[in-house]
Amino acid sequence: MSYEIRWSPQSLKILNKLPQNDAERILSKLDDITIYPFRYLEHYEGGEYYKLRIGKFRALIKVDGKILFIEVFDKRSRIYRK
């Protein structure tokens, strides 16, 4: 049983602005985590989120049942300021 991924509008906007090779790599990694997400996710100290590292990008993900909701997605240098 796999998980479903949903994006916040701000996160999807950032993904759409990336070069195609970066976007494909990120989407490939997200496909991997839908099978067993807690193998890749780390608990984020700032609250109820989990953190996913994808190269120089980070995603803060909220897990709700079988839904992985990507709340924040950006480069590592900017994500923790949000």
C-alpha positions in Angstrom: 0.0 0.0 0.0 1.6 3.2 -1.1 1.3 6.8 0.1 -0.1 9.7 -1.9 1.9 12.9 -2.4 0.2 16.3 -2.3 2.0 19.6 -2.8 1.2 23.1 -1.3 0.8 25.7 -4.0 4.1 27.5 -3.0 6.1 24.3 -3.1 4.7 23.3 -6.5 5.5 26.8 -7.9 9.2 26.4 -6.8 9.4 22.9 -8.3 8.0 24.1 -11.6 10.7 26.8 -11.8 13.6 24.3 -11.5 15.6 23.0 -14.5 14.1 19.8 -15.9 16.9 17.5 -14.8 16.6 18.7 -11.1 12.8 18.4 -11.2 13.0 14.9 -12.6 15.5 13.8 -9.9 13.3 15.2 -7.2 10.1 13.6 -8.5 12.0 10.3 -8.8 13.0 10.5 -5.2 9.5 11.3 -4.2 8.3 8.2 -6.1 10.7 6.1 -4.0 9.4 7.4 -0.7 5.7 6.6 -1.5 6.4 2.9 -0.8 8.1 3.2 2.6 8.5 6.9 3.5 9.9 6.6 7.0 13.0 5.0 5.6 13.9 8.3 4.0 12.2 10.9 6.3 13.8 12.4 9.4 11.8 14.0 12.1 12.2 17.8 12.0 12.8 19.4 15.4 10.6 22.5 14.5 7.3 20.8 14.9 5.1 18.1 13.4 7.0 17.8 10.1 9.4 15.4 8.6 12.4 16.5 6.6 13.5 15.0 3.3 16.9 15.7 1.8 17.2 15.6 -2.0 20.7 16.9 -2.9 20.8 20.6 -2.3 17.0 20.7 -1.8 14.9 20.1 1.3 11.2 19.3 1.8 9.2 19.6 5.0 6.5 17.0 4.9 3.4 16.5 7.0 2.2 12.9 7.2 -1.6 12.4 7.6 -2.7 8.8 7.3 -1.6 7.7 3.9 -1.0 11.2 2.6 2.4 13.0 2.4 1.7 16.7 2.2 4.7 18.7 1.1 4.3 22.0 3.0 7.6 23.6 2.3 10.1 22.9 -0.5 13.2 24.9 -1.4 17.0 25.0 -1.4 18.7 24.1 1.8 20.0 27.6 2.3 16.5 29.1 2.3 14.2 26.5 3.7 14.9 26.8 7.4 14.2 30.6 7.3 10.5 30.0 6.4 
